[in-house]
Amino acid sequence: MAKRSSKTPDFETALTELEALVEKMEQGDLSLDESLKQFERGVQLTRACQQALKDAEQKVQVLMEKDGQTSLEPFEDDAAP
């Protein structure tokens, strides 16, 4: 498993920061330059979150392997309309 650098936040931290960043940008009070910087940070956070989810999915697949074959079933969300 790849080690995370000290600059890469964990999933929860990245998601919290991303939510705050989106809220700040939605207010529309930032300059164009600051908006671009915040957007760039948002892209970095999104990629970090996507990587964390990918890593988690790989761990789940490894844990669910049976006799060398993956036994994954589609997730059914009971709350979906």
BELJO-V812249 format. One record per residue. N is the residue number from 1. RES is the residue in three letters. SS is DSSP state (H for helix, E for strand, C for the rest). OMEGA is omega in degrees with one decimal (none if undefined). D_LAST is the distance of its C-alpha to the last C-alpha in whole Angstrom. Layout:
# BELJO-V812249
((N RES SS OMEGA D_LAST) (N RES SS OMEGA D_LAST))
This chain:
# BELJO-V812249
((1 MET C -178.8 37) (2 ALA C 177.5 38) (3 LYS C 178.3 39) (4 ARG C 176.4 38) (5 SER C -178.3 40) (6 SER C 179.5 41) (7 LYS C -178.4 39) (8 THR C -179.5 36) (9 PRO C 174.8 34) (10 ASP C -173.1 32) (11 PHE H -176.3 28) (12 GLU H 178.6 27) (13 THR H 179.8 30) (14 ALA H -179.0 29) (15 LEU H 178.1 26) (16 THR H 179.0 27) (17 GLU H 179.3 30) (18 LEU H 178.4 28) (19 GLU H 178.5 25) (20 ALA H 179.9 29) (21 LEU H 179.4 30) (22 VAL H 179.1 27) (23 GLU H 179.8 28) (24 LYS H -179.5 31) (25 MET H 180.0 31) (26 GLU H 178.8 29) (27 GLN C 175.0 32) (28 GLY C -178.0 34) (29 ASP C -176.7 37) (30 LEU C 173.3 38) (31 SER C 179.1 40) (32 LEU H -179.9 40) (33 ASP H 179.5 41) (34 GLU H 177.0 39) (35 SER H 178.7 36) (36 LEU H 177.9 37) (37 LYS H 179.4 38) (38 GLN H 177.4 35) (39 PHE H 178.6 33) (40 GLU H 177.8 35) (41 ARG H 178.0 34) (42 GLY H 177.6 30) (43 VAL H 178.3 31) (44 GLN H -179.7 33) (45 LEU H 178.5 30) (46 THR H 179.0 27) (47 ARG H 178.2 29) (48 ALA H 178.7 30) (49 CYS H 178.6 26) (50 GLN H 179.2 26) (51 GLN H 179.1 29) (52 ALA H 178.0 28) (53 LEU H 177.6 24) (54 LYS H 178.4 26) (55 ASP H 179.3 29) (56 ALA H 178.9 27) (57 GLU H 178.9 25) (58 GLN H 178.1 28) (59 LYS H 179.0 29) (60 VAL H 179.4 26) (61 GLN H 178.7 27) (62 VAL H -178.8 31) (63 LEU H -176.8 30) (64 MET H 179.3 28) (65 GLU E 177.6 31) (66 LYS E 178.7 33) (67 ASP C 177.7 36) (68 GLY C 179.1 36) (69 GLN E 179.4 32) (70 THR E 180.0 29) (71 SER C 179.4 27) (72 LEU C 176.8 23) (73 GLU C 178.9 20) (74 PRO C 178.0 17) (75 PHE C 177.2 14) (76 GLU C -178.8 11) (77 ASP C -179.3 9) (78 ASP C -177.2 8) (79 ALA C -178.5 6) (80 ALA C 179.6 4) (81 PRO C none 0))
